[in-house]
Amino acid sequence: MYELLNWLKATNVITKRDKVITKSGLCYSFETDIRSAFSTFEHSIKTAKMIYNLIEFNGFDYFIGVPETGTVISFYLNLCRYNETLYDFPINYLRASPKIYQKETHSINTILPSVSPNKIVLVEDDVVTGNSLYRSIDRVIDMGLELKGILVLLDREAVVDNRTVRDHITNHYGLSYQSLVNKQNIEDIIITLDKEG
């Protein structure tokens, strides 16, 4: 875990910023962008191997990502799982509706294998309110795939409607939920950045 945390810090995945209140009313004094750890092929493989070695799920076929960044992460995790020998594997699935990021609308096209996997782990990069994740869970279930669990890289552990995203997923969907980096880990990195800064 410490190797991953140090790597995320070194690749500027977590950066300090002035306190900001998000549109959901949550307040943060940091910014996260997991794409920094996937900026080159070498960085991507290194990051994915660290993540893959921490995964607790068993009995699944593939990783599928929550668009957009979860898709990139799932691609590299699949490469790690199958020793970089994949020829036909899921890259993404349709977003039920376009999502607006900073006033830009993004929509994803489907690229699925000729034979869909049955058992998957859904990958999300950064969980705040969980809305994208909930929609993706529903979409995967609608596609007839069996979800073996949810893998979250950065979990801010926000409380929305008196519950965390983890609570909602485990109670409402009955799914296993593994987060690799939690709010305390992020705050520890911020404290370290302050001392170094």
C-alpha positions in Angstrom: 0.0 0.0 0.0 2.8 2.4 0.9 4.4 1.9 -2.5 1.1 2.9 -4.2 0.7 5.9 -1.9 4.2 7.1 -2.6 3.8 6.6 -6.3 0.5 8.6 -6.4 2.2 11.4 -4.5 5.3 11.3 -6.9 3.1 11.4 -10.0 1.0 14.3 -8.6 -2.2 12.4 -8.5 -3.1 14.2 -5.3 -2.3 17.9 -5.2 -3.1 20.5 -2.5 -5.4 23.4 -3.4 -7.4 26.1 -1.7 -10.6 24.8 -0.1 -13.3 24.3 -2.7 -17.0 23.5 -2.2 -18.2 21.2 -4.9 -21.6 21.4 -6.6 -22.8 18.6 -4.3 -21.9 20.8 -1.3 -18.8 18.9 -0.2 -15.6 20.8 0.8 -12.1 19.6 -0.2 -8.7 21.1 0.1 -7.1 18.8 -2.5 -7.5 17.9 -6.1 -7.1 14.4 -7.5 -6.4 13.3 -11.1 -5.5 9.6 -11.4 -4.7 10.2 -15.1 -1.3 11.6 -13.9 -0.3 8.0 -12.9 -1.2 6.8 -16.4 0.5 9.5 -18.5 2.9 7.1 -20.3 2.7 3.4 -21.1 5.5 2.7 -18.6 3.7 4.7 -15.9 0.4 3.0 -16.7 1.9 -0.5 -16.4 3.7 0.3 -13.2 0.6 1.8 -11.6 -1.7 -1.0 -12.8 0.7 -3.6 -11.3 0.7 -1.9 -8.0 -3.1 -1.7 -8.0 -3.5 -5.3 -9.2 -1.3 -6.7 -6.4 -3.6 -5.1 -3.8 -6.9 -6.5 -5.2 -8.9 -8.8 -2.9 -11.5 -10.1 -5.4 -11.5 -13.6 -6.8 -13.5 -15.5 -9.3 -14.0 -12.9 -12.0 -13.2 -12.7 -15.7 -12.4 -9.1 -16.5 -12.2 -5.5 -15.2 -14.6 -3.0 -16.8 -14.2 0.7 -16.0 -16.6 3.5 -15.1 -16.2 6.0 -17.9 -13.9 7.9 -18.5 -10.8 7.3 -16.4 -12.0 3.9 -15.0 -11.9 2.7 -18.5 -8.2 3.4 -18.9 -7.4 1.8 -15.5 -9.5 -1.3 -16.3 -7.6 -1.7 -19.7 -4.2 -1.8 -17.9 -5.5 -4.0 -15.1 -6.7 -6.5 -17.7 -3.3 -6.4 -19.3 -1.8 -7.3 -15.9 -4.3 -10.0 -15.2 -3.7 -11.7 -18.5 0.1 -11.0 -18.7 -0.3 -8.5 -21.5 -1.6 -11.2 -23.9 -5.2 -10.0 -24.3 -6.6 -9.9 -27.8 -10.3 -9.7 -27.2 -11.5 -8.0 -24.0 -13.9 -5.3 -22.8 -12.7 -1.8 -23.0 -15.9 0.0 -22.1 -19.7 0.0 -22.3 -22.2 2.6 -23.3 -22.8 5.5 -20.9 -26.5 5.6 -20.4 -26.5 9.3 -21.0 -23.8 11.9 -21.8 -22.0 13.4 -18.8 -20.9 17.0 -18.5 -17.4 17.7 -17.3 -16.5 21.3 -16.9 -19.0 22.4 -19.4 -17.9 19.8 -22.0 -20.3 17.0 -22.9 -18.7 13.5 -23.2 -20.3 10.3 -24.4 -18.7 6.9 -24.8 -19.0 4.4 -27.7 -19.1 0.7 -26.9 -16.1 -1.5 -27.6 -17.0 -5.0 -26.3 -15.5 -8.4 -27.1 -17.2 -10.9 -29.4 -18.0 -13.0 -26.4 -18.8 -10.9 -23.3 -17.3 -12.0 -20.0 -19.8 -13.2 -17.3 -18.1 -12.1 -14.1 -16.6 -8.6 -13.8 -15.1 -6.2 -11.4 -16.2 -2.6 -12.0 -13.4 0.0 -11.6 -13.8 3.6 -10.6 -11.0 6.1 -10.2 -12.3 8.7 -7.8 -15.5 8.4 -5.8 -17.2 11.6 -4.5 -21.0 11.3 -4.5 -21.1 7.9 -6.3 -23.6 9.0 -8.9 -21.5 7.8 -11.9 -20.7 4.6 -10.1 -24.4 3.9 -9.4 -25.4 4.5 -13.0 -22.6 2.2 -14.2 -23.6 -0.6 -11.8 -27.2 -0.4 -13.1 -25.9 -0.4 -16.7 -23.7 -3.5 -16.1 -26.6 -5.3 -14.5 -28.9 -4.4 -17.4 -26.3 -5.9 -19.7 -26.6 -9.2 -17.9 -23.1 -9.3 -16.5 -22.4 -10.6 -13.0 -20.7 -8.0 -10.8 -18.2 -9.6 -8.5 -17.3 -6.3 -6.8 -16.4 -2.7 -7.0 -12.8 -1.5 -7.0 -12.2 2.2 -6.2 -8.8 3.8 -6.3 -9.6 7.0 -4.4 -12.5 7.1 -2.0 -13.2 10.5 -0.5 -15.7 8.7 1.9 -18.2 11.5 1.5 -21.4 11.3 3.3 -24.4 12.0 1.1 -28.0 11.4 2.3 -26.6 10.1 5.6 -24.6 7.3 4.0 -21.2 6.7 2.3 -21.0 5.3 -1.2 -19.5 2.1 0.3 -22.6 1.8 2.6 -25.0 2.3 -0.3 -23.2 -0.2 -2.6 -22.9 -2.9 0.1 -26.5 -2.5 1.5 -28.5 -1.6 -1.7 -26.7 -3.7 -4.3 -25.1 -6.3 -2.0 -21.8 -6.0 -3.6 -18.2 -6.2 -2.3 -16.5 -2.8 -2.3 -12.7 -2.4 -2.1 -11.1 1.1 -1.9 -7.3 1.4 -2.1 -6.8 5.0 -1.0 -9.2 6.5 1.5 -9.8 10.0 2.8 -7.3 9.6 5.6 -4.6 8.5 3.2 -5.3 11.5 1.0 -5.1 13.9 4.0 -1.8 12.3 5.1 -0.4 13.0 1.6 -1.6 16.6 1.9 0.1 17.0 5.2 3.3 15.6 3.7 3.0 18.0 0.8 2.6 20.9 3.2 5.8 20.0 5.1 7.7 19.6 1.9 6.2 22.8 0.3 
